[in-house]
Amino acid sequence: MSNKIPEKSITVVGGGASGMMAALSAAMHGAKTVRIIEKNNALGRKLLATGNGRCNLTNINCSDAPETLQFFEHIGLLTRVEDEGRVYPYSGQAAAVQEILVCSLRDLQVKVFCGMEVESIDRKGDGFLIRIRDHEPMKTDVLILAAGGKAGPQYGSTGDGCRWARTLGHTVVSLMPSLVRLVSDLSFFHALKGVRAKGRAELMRMNQVVEQEIGEIQFTEDGLSGICIFNLSRHYKKGDIIRIDLFPEFSDEMLEELVISRINESGGGSIKEILNGMLNKKLVAVILKEIDLDEESKAGKLSREEILKIISILKGWQISIAGTKGWKEAQITSGGVELSEINSNTMESKLVPGLYFAGELLDVDEKCGGYNLQWAWSSGMKAGKSAAAISKKI
Ligand SMILES: Cc1cc2nc3c(=O)[nH]c(=O)nc-3n(C[C@H](O)[C@H](O)[C@H](O)COP(=O)(O)OP(=O)(O)OC[C@H]3O[C@@H](n4cnc5c(N)ncnc54)[C@H](O)[C@@H]3O)c2cc1C
């Protein structure tokens, strides 16, 4: 008779960034029976789309970045740091990150079940019963939920993880698309499609600034885009507006002085001609229309009041926002499994022993720049390590 103590099995549901990391971390910490169930035909499909196909995998400004970089170095990925601390694979290919994770899972003998869609999960004794569409159910002692949120459903995550978390007794903070374009009903956006301007964008609620960003603002046929708008979208609530300062380097007084001196030197030109020398032409046309000023008006004939109106819109253009784009365009989910119900050191549920969480499924969302994948990596690492520790305790 063998006197070997049997180990508990660990099952990770969801083979995205956090799930792959959780399974690797469990195996690296000595767990012997680790498997991943993923509904897509391959692991890490969303990873391939990250960073415009280049995968901005972390940011050196994150406190956990050194550990992540050490991990990727250890499994053989060469990386490089670019602007604002963003880290990319040296090859510039997201596929390099996905492939190296898949190869490491193979090397550590993690069992991978792709093309298997989990339908429901229930507590069964001290473990869990996982029901899978068109397959036999699977039992597991330890469960790591890493099925993502609802952002980018075309890559597989449709909110199932939050549904299971609720069934297992957890609270889920309502889910909203985030890092996403803001949509406006204003008709002038058709004329601005493709325009980019550097400036300050402020998210305003009841005349108060909720959040602000400086950077490139992109105008689309139906609203606003660009990294700074994405970052503001994390805080968006119905009724909020965006205020844009197209000249953040100038105070109102400096800009007024500049416009007046240009008018004085213009020798009878129109206001449109003056502003075209300072700003994208399409923006000039829309802005002048917004303040009811004929673009052909002779600049020298403008009243002080009209000049102040121009300064006011250039420095504080208020744009009403109807909402955000939907899940398909969102990069992440805001909301998710309530953090107070999770032990942040181990990622284990405080309500259900043996249940762990990782990644976007939790109520964590970060700004652009590698911070969201960093959360997937660090939560996955912790969940896998702690799951491995309890898998050895019978
Ligand atoms: C276009 C795009 C670009 C991005 N770029 C960046 C970037 O450059 N840097 C950055 O930091 N972040 C980026 N992000 C965000 C980043 O991709 C996510 O934060 C990260 O992928 C979350 O990892 P996750 O493992 O928690 O979830 P996911 O990656 O969504 O993985 C969840 C997995 O669970 C599987 N699953 C879901 N339901 C089931 C089920 N019922 N049965 C079985 N499997 C299931 C899914 O198929 C999926 O593979 C980007 C996101 C998008 C959409």
The ligand as an SDF file (V2000), in Angstrom:
LIG
                    3D

 53 58  0  0  0  0  0  0  0  0999 V2000
   -8.1070   45.4700  -27.0490 C   0  0  0  0  0  0  0  0  0  0  0  0
   -7.5140   45.4270  -25.6760 C   0  0  0  0  0  0  0  0  0  0  0  0
   -6.2300   45.9090  -25.4660 C   0  0  0  0  0  0  0  0  0  0  0  0
   -5.6700   45.8870  -24.1860 C   0  0  0  0  0  0  0  0  0  0  0  0
   -4.3880   46.3190  -24.0340 N   0  0  0  0  0  0  0  0  0  0  0  0
   -3.8110   46.2570  -22.7920 C   0  0  0  0  0  0  0  0  0  0  0  0
   -2.4450   46.5990  -22.6190 C   0  0  0  0  0  0  0  0  0  0  0  0
   -1.7000   46.8490  -23.5770 O   0  0  0  0  0  0  0  0  0  0  0  0
   -1.9480   46.5860  -21.3420 N   0  0  0  0  0  0  0  0  0  0  0  0
   -2.7230   46.2300  -20.2630 C   0  0  0  0  0  0  0  0  0  0  0  0
   -2.2260   46.2580  -19.1390 O   0  0  0  0  0  0  0  0  0  0  0  0
   -4.0030   45.8380  -20.4180 N   0  0  0  0  0  0  0  0  0  0  0  0
   -4.5580   45.8260  -21.6560 C   0  0  0  0  0  0  0  0  0  0  0  0
   -5.8480   45.3920  -21.8160 N   0  0  0  0  0  0  0  0  0  0  0  0
   -6.5640   44.8480  -20.6310 C   0  0  0  0  0  0  0  0  0  0  0  0
   -6.1010   43.4110  -20.3780 C   0  0  0  0  0  0  0  0  0  0  0  0
   -6.1900   42.6660  -21.5650 O   0  0  0  0  0  0  0  0  0  0  0  0
   -6.9360   42.7650  -19.2760 C   0  0  0  0  0  0  0  0  0  0  0  0
   -6.7790   43.5240  -18.1020 O   0  0  0  0  0  0  0  0  0  0  0  0
   -6.4980   41.3270  -19.0000 C   0  0  0  0  0  0  0  0  0  0  0  0
   -6.5420   40.5590  -20.1830 O   0  0  0  0  0  0  0  0  0  0  0  0
   -7.3960   40.6730  -17.9500 C   0  0  0  0  0  0  0  0  0  0  0  0
   -6.9680   39.3340  -17.7940 O   0  0  0  0  0  0  0  0  0  0  0  0
   -7.9400   38.2490  -17.1840 P   0  0  0  0  0  0  0  0  0  0  0  0
   -7.2050   36.9570  -17.2480 O   0  0  0  0  0  0  0  0  0  0  0  0
   -8.4640   38.6860  -15.8820 O   0  0  0  0  0  0  0  0  0  0  0  0
   -9.2060   38.2010  -18.1660 O   0  0  0  0  0  0  0  0  0  0  0  0
   -9.2740   37.7580  -19.7150 P   0  0  0  0  0  0  0  0  0  0  0  0
   -8.0210   38.0810  -20.4100 O   0  0  0  0  0  0  0  0  0  0  0  0
  -10.5500   38.3220  -20.2200 O   0  0  0  0  0  0  0  0  0  0  0  0
   -9.3720   36.1660  -19.6290 O   0  0  0  0  0  0  0  0  0  0  0  0
  -10.5250   35.4900  -19.1950 C   0  0  0  0  0  0  0  0  0  0  0  0
  -10.5680   34.1440  -19.8930 C   0  0  0  0  0  0  0  0  0  0  0  0
  -11.6540   33.3840  -19.3610 O   0  0  0  0  0  0  0  0  0  0  0  0
  -12.2780   32.6920  -20.4320 C   0  0  0  0  0  0  0  0  0  0  0  0
  -13.6680   32.3980  -20.0680 N   0  0  0  0  0  0  0  0  0  0  0  0
  -14.6590   33.2830  -19.8590 C   0  0  0  0  0  0  0  0  0  0  0  0
  -15.8170   32.6350  -19.6080 N   0  0  0  0  0  0  0  0  0  0  0  0
  -15.5200   31.3100  -19.6560 C   0  0  0  0  0  0  0  0  0  0  0  0
  -16.3110   30.1390  -19.5140 C   0  0  0  0  0  0  0  0  0  0  0  0
  -17.6360   30.1800  -19.2990 N   0  0  0  0  0  0  0  0  0  0  0  0
  -15.7160   28.9150  -19.6290 N   0  0  0  0  0  0  0  0  0  0  0  0
  -14.3570   28.8330  -19.8740 C   0  0  0  0  0  0  0  0  0  0  0  0
  -13.5750   29.9260  -20.0510 N   0  0  0  0  0  0  0  0  0  0  0  0
  -14.1490   31.1580  -19.9460 C   0  0  0  0  0  0  0  0  0  0  0  0
  -12.1990   33.6640  -21.5890 C   0  0  0  0  0  0  0  0  0  0  0  0
  -12.3620   33.0200  -22.8330 O   0  0  0  0  0  0  0  0  0  0  0  0
  -10.8250   34.2770  -21.3970 C   0  0  0  0  0  0  0  0  0  0  0  0
   -9.8270   33.5950  -22.1090 O   0  0  0  0  0  0  0  0  0  0  0  0
   -6.4310   45.3940  -23.0890 C   0  0  0  0  0  0  0  0  0  0  0  0
   -7.7190   44.8970  -23.3060 C   0  0  0  0  0  0  0  0  0  0  0  0
   -8.2530   44.9010  -24.5870 C   0  0  0  0  0  0  0  0  0  0  0  0
   -9.6450   44.3310  -24.8060 C   0  0  0  0  0  0  0  0  0  0  0  0
  1  2  1  0
  2  3  1  0
  2 52  2  0
  3  4  2  0
  4  5  1  0
  4 50  1  0
  5  6  2  0
  6  7  1  0
  6 13  1  0
  7  8  2  0
  7  9  1  0
  9 10  1  0
 10 11  2  0
 10 12  1  0
 12 13  2  0
 13 14  1  0
 14 15  1  0
 14 50  1  0
 15 16  1  0
 16 17  1  0
 16 18  1  0
 18 19  1  0
 18 20  1  0
 20 21  1  0
 20 22  1  0
 22 23  1  0
 23 24  1  0
 24 25  2  0
 24 26  1  0
 24 27  1  0
 27 28  1  0
 28 29  2  0
 28 30  1  0
 28 31  1  0
 31 32  1  0
 32 33  1  0
 33 34  1  0
 33 48  1  0
 34 35  1  0
 35 36  1  0
 35 46  1  0
 36 37  1  0
 36 45  1  0
 37 38  2  0
 38 39  1  0
 39 40  1  0
 39 45  2  0
 40 41  1  0
 40 42  2  0
 42 43  1  0
 43 44  2  0
 44 45  1  0
 46 47  1  0
 46 48  1  0
 48 49  1  0
 50 51  2  0
 51 52  1  0
 52 53  1  0
M  END
$$$$
